[in-house]
Structures are given as structure tokens and as C-alpha cells.
């Protein structure tokens, strides 16, 4: 037995309906059948394809902007966290300094050790005199120390990172630290 297309099944139903009912009702059903069996014109298909393409393009555009915004926000948060982490380490250590001489090669004396902080290759390094440096933070572009009065150090720390699209995101933190010792 061969399968029937939907309009063929409808045609058989209308034929049986025509035998049992009046002619006027069957003409209405036949008109529906002709339209159902005829399909869509090329113009209708092209218009539907155009509308679908416009909607698909708009959805893609919104999704792309959302993804870019998410990635940029994620990188900005990472830069800010790295800057806060570095500032926290610097502040805690410098607060314990017994003397500060910014003209010296190792400007901070903390618990009897001469220490300097420097930025090399976007890394904030802490170096104890006579030892190899350790990395305190990454993506740091500059650090600056200023001595205010005799017992207050003003710290400026700048971190920077580039996004996937080449946009540069920068975070700058300032802090004043009063020496305890």
C-alpha cells in the first residue's frame, strides 16, 4: 500500500463529505484543499527568508555584544583584584617598616631586612637585599612611593591588561600607610 500525502487524505475526506452533504459546504472545503495542496509561492518564500535572516542577524548581534561585554567585565575584575592584592601586600609590609629612605637602592627596612619593590615585565617584585626577588602581583605597570612627613608613605599602584579585542583596561590604586615602628 502506498503512503498518502496529507492533501490526498483531505481530498478523500472531502469526496466522502460531498457525497453525504450539500454542494455549497463541499465547495468551501475544496477551496481550502486547493490552497493546501498548492504550497507557497516563490515570493512568499523569499519574504519569509528575508525576515528570518534579519531576525537571525539581530539575535547574533545581541549575543556577540553580550559575550564581549562579559569578557571585558571579567578582565576588568581580574585587573582590579590583582591591584588590590598587590596594594594589600605592600601596605601590610610597609606599615611594619622601621625606616624609609626613598633615595636608597633598598628604601625600606622591615624587621632588619633591606627591601625594595620594583616593576619588571609587568610584575611587581619584592627583593630582599642579597636574595632573589619574589613576584607579588602580575599585570602591574608602575608603582610609586612618596614619603609624607616622616612616618607616612603614599603608594600609587597601576595595573593594566589588554582585552581580546585589544582594548586596554587600567586600574589605579592609591594608599597612605602610617609606619608603626
C-alpha positions in Angstrom: 0.0 0.0 0.0 1.3 3.4 -1.0 1.5 6.2 1.6 -0.7 9.3 1.1 0.3 12.9 1.3 -1.8 15.0 3.8 -3.7 16.8 1.0 -4.6 13.4 -0.6 -6.1 12.3 2.7 -8.0 15.5 2.9 -9.2 15.1 -0.7 -10.7 11.7 0.2 -12.4 13.1 3.2 -13.9 15.9 1.1 -15.1 13.5 -1.5 -16.9 11.4 1.1 -18.2 14.6 2.7 -19.5 15.8 -0.7 -21.5 12.6 -1.1 -23.2 13.0 2.2 -23.8 16.7 2.4 -24.8 19.7 0.3 -22.8 21.1 -2.6 -22.1 24.6 -1.0 -20.2 23.3 2.0 -18.1 21.0 -0.1 -17.0 23.9 -2.3 -15.7 25.7 0.7 -13.7 22.7 1.7 -12.4 22.2 -1.9 -11.1 25.8 -1.9 -9.2 25.1 1.3 -7.9 21.9 -0.3 -6.6 23.7 -3.4 -4.8 26.2 -1.3 -3.4 23.4 1.0 -2.1 21.4 -1.9 -0.7 24.3 -3.9 2.1 25.3 -1.4 3.8 28.6 -1.2 4.9 30.9 -4.0 8.5 31.9 -4.6 7.8 35.4 -3.5 6.3 34.3 -0.2 9.3 32.0 0.5 11.8 34.9 -0.3 10.0 37.3 2.0 9.9 34.7 4.8 13.6 34.0 4.2 14.4 37.7 4.4 12.5 38.2 7.7 14.2 35.1 9.2 17.6 36.4 8.1 17.0 39.8 9.7 15.9 38.2 12.9 18.8 35.8 13.0 21.3 38.7 12.4 19.8 40.7 15.2 20.0 37.8 17.6 23.6 37.2 16.6 24.5 40.8 17.1 22.9 40.9 20.6 24.7 37.7 21.6 28.0 38.9 20.3 27.8 42.2 22.2 26.8 40.3 25.4 29.7 38.0 25.1 32.2 40.9 24.5 30.8 42.8 27.5 31.1 39.7 29.7 34.7 39.1 28.7 35.6 42.8 29.2 34.0 42.8 32.6 35.8 39.6 33.6 39.2 41.0 32.6 38.4 44.3 34.5 37.6 42.4 37.6 40.8 40.4 37.3 42.9 43.6 37.0 41.2 45.2 40.0 41.7 42.1 42.1 45.3 41.8 41.2 45.8 45.5 42.0 44.1 45.2 45.4 46.1 42.1 46.2 49.4 43.9 45.5 48.3 47.0 47.4 47.3 44.9 50.4 50.7 43.1 50.5 52.6 46.4 50.1 50.6 48.2 52.7 50.9 45.5 55.3 54.7 45.2 54.8 55.5 48.9 54.6 53.4 49.5 57.8 56.0 47.4 59.6 59.0 49.3 58.3 61.3 50.7 60.9 62.9 53.2 58.4 62.2 54.6 55.0 64.8 56.2 52.7 63.4 56.5 49.2 66.8 57.7 47.8 68.4 54.4 48.7 68.6 51.4 46.5 66.7 49.4 49.1 64.4 52.1 50.6 62.5 50.1 53.2 64.0 48.4 56.3 61.5 45.9 57.7 62.4 43.7 60.6 66.1 44.3 60.0 66.0 43.4 56.2 66.5 45.9 53.5 63.7 45.6 50.9 62.9 47.2 47.6 59.8 46.9 45.4 60.1 47.3 41.6 58.1 46.6 38.4 59.8 44.4 35.8 58.0 42.8 32.8 54.6 43.8 34.2 55.3 42.0 37.5 55.6 43.7 40.9 58.7 42.2 42.5 59.8 42.2 46.2 63.5 41.9 46.6 65.3 41.4 49.9 68.9 42.6 49.7 71.1 39.6 48.9 68.2 37.3 47.9 66.4 36.7 44.6 63.2 38.6 44.0 59.7 37.2 44.5 56.6 38.1 42.5 53.9 39.9 44.5 51.5 40.6 41.6 51.1 40.4 37.8 49.9 43.0 35.2 51.4 45.8 37.3 52.7 48.6 35.1 54.0 51.1 37.7 54.4 51.7 41.3 55.4 54.9 43.1 56.3 55.7 46.7 56.3 59.2 48.3 57.2 60.0 51.9 54.8 62.4 53.6 56.1 63.9 56.9 58.4 61.4 58.5 56.1 58.5 59.2 53.6 58.3 56.3 54.2 56.6 52.9 51.9 57.4 50.0 51.7 54.4 47.5 50.4 54.6 43.9 50.0 51.3 42.0 48.8 51.0 38.4 47.9 47.7 36.7 46.9 47.2 33.1 45.7 44.3 30.9 44.5 44.1 27.3 41.2 42.5 26.3 40.8 40.0 23.4 39.8 42.9 21.2 43.0 44.9 22.0 41.3 47.4 24.4 43.5 48.3 27.4 41.9 48.2 30.9 43.6 50.0 33.7 43.2 50.1 37.4 44.9 52.6 39.7 45.0 52.4 43.5 46.4 54.9 46.0 47.0 54.3 49.6 48.5 56.1 52.6 50.4 54.0 55.1 51.4 55.2 58.5 54.6 53.5 59.8 54.2 51.7 63.2 57.8 51.2 64.1 
